[in-house]
């Protein structure tokens, strides 16, 4: 079960806004239905699309987190055999910041879900 609060997290994502806008504009009205019925139909369809989009985004972030953690591990492993140069240190710092951000998003999502229960 997901909370409506969880969806607000995605409203800040520019890619989410673009995806919703593109999907909404691409939908056509059924001429045999009234404006109200068309609007309800579009909203229902949009909700299904948003649920799929969010699930895909969460999976992408999980995969990115795994890749970031693997790259951090590889950099730290190579630090044992050779000395760190400045680009490696900068890369490690960037990866650690990205990992922290992804973990924060994951934590926020879980907290919002737990509040919904």
C-alpha positions as CSV (number, residue, x, y, z in Angstrom):
1,X,0.0,0.0,0.0
2,X,1.4,3.4,-0.9
3,X,0.7,6.7,0.6
4,X,-0.3,9.7,-1.5
5,X,2.5,11.5,0.4
6,X,4.9,9.2,-1.4
7,X,3.9,10.7,-4.8
8,X,4.8,14.2,-3.6
9,X,8.4,13.1,-3.4
10,X,8.3,12.6,-7.2
11,X,6.7,16.0,-7.9
12,X,10.2,17.6,-7.4
13,X,11.6,15.4,-10.1
14,X,11.8,17.2,-13.4
15,X,11.7,14.0,-15.3
16,X,8.5,13.1,-13.6
17,X,6.9,16.4,-14.6
18,X,8.0,16.0,-18.2
19,X,6.7,12.4,-18.3
20,X,3.3,13.3,-16.9
21,X,3.0,16.3,-19.3
22,X,4.0,14.2,-22.3
23,X,1.6,11.4,-21.4
24,X,-1.3,13.8,-20.7
25,X,-0.8,15.7,-23.9
26,X,-0.5,12.5,-25.9
27,X,-3.9,11.2,-24.8
28,X,-6.8,11.7,-27.1
29,X,-10.4,12.3,-26.1
30,X,-13.1,9.7,-27.0
31,X,-15.6,11.7,-29.0
32,X,-18.6,9.7,-27.8
33,X,-18.0,10.6,-24.2
34,X,-18.7,13.9,-22.4
35,X,-15.9,16.2,-21.3
36,X,-16.4,15.0,-17.7
37,X,-16.2,11.4,-18.7
38,X,-13.1,12.0,-20.9
39,X,-11.4,13.8,-18.0
40,X,-12.2,10.9,-15.6
41,X,-10.9,8.4,-18.2
42,X,-7.7,10.4,-18.7
43,X,-7.1,10.7,-14.9
44,X,-7.6,7.0,-14.4
45,X,-5.2,6.2,-17.2
46,X,-2.7,8.8,-15.9
47,X,-2.8,7.2,-12.4
48,X,-1.9,3.8,-13.8
49,X,0.9,5.4,-15.8
50,X,2.3,7.3,-12.8
51,X,2.3,4.1,-10.7
52,X,4.3,2.3,-13.4
53,X,6.7,5.3,-13.7
54,X,7.4,5.5,-10.0
55,X,8.0,1.7,-9.7
56,X,10.4,1.9,-12.6
57,X,12.2,4.9,-11.1
58,X,12.6,3.2,-7.8
59,X,14.1,0.1,-9.5
60,X,16.5,2.4,-11.5
61,X,17.6,4.0,-8.2
62,X,18.1,0.7,-6.6
63,X,20.3,-0.5,-9.5
64,X,22.2,2.8,-9.5
65,X,22.9,2.4,-5.7
66,X,24.3,-1.1,-6.4
67,X,26.5,0.2,-9.1
68,X,27.7,3.1,-7.0
69,X,28.5,0.8,-4.1
70,X,30.4,-1.5,-6.4
71,X,32.5,1.4,-7.8
72,X,33.2,2.7,-4.3
73,X,34.4,-0.8,-3.3
74,X,36.6,-1.1,-6.4
75,X,38.2,2.3,-5.8
76,X,38.9,1.5,-2.2
77,X,40.3,-1.9,-3.1
78,X,42.6,-0.2,-5.6
79,X,43.7,2.3,-3.0
80,X,45.3,-0.6,-1.1
81,X,47.6,-1.4,-4.1
82,X,48.3,2.0,-5.4
83,X,48.2,5.5,-4.0
84,X,45.1,7.7,-4.6
85,X,45.5,10.5,-7.0
86,X,43.3,13.6,-7.1
87,X,40.8,12.4,-9.7
88,X,40.3,9.2,-7.8
89,X,39.7,11.1,-4.6
90,X,37.3,13.4,-6.4
91,X,35.5,10.4,-7.9
92,X,35.2,8.7,-4.6
93,X,33.8,11.9,-3.0
94,X,31.2,12.2,-5.8
95,X,30.2,8.6,-5.5
96,X,29.9,8.8,-1.7
97,X,27.6,11.9,-2.0
98,X,25.5,10.1,-4.7
99,X,25.2,7.1,-2.5
100,X,24.1,9.2,0.5
101,X,21.5,10.9,-1.7
102,X,20.1,7.6,-3.0
103,X,20.0,6.2,0.5
104,X,18.2,9.3,1.7
105,X,15.6,9.0,-1.1
106,X,15.1,5.3,-0.1
107,X,14.7,6.2,3.5
108,X,12.1,8.9,2.8
109,X,10.2,6.5,0.6
110,X,10.1,3.9,3.3
111,X,9.1,6.4,6.0
112,X,6.3,7.7,3.9
113,X,5.1,4.1,3.2
114,X,5.2,3.2,6.9
115,X,3.1,6.3,7.8
116,X,0.5,5.1,5.3
117,X,0.0,1.9,7.2
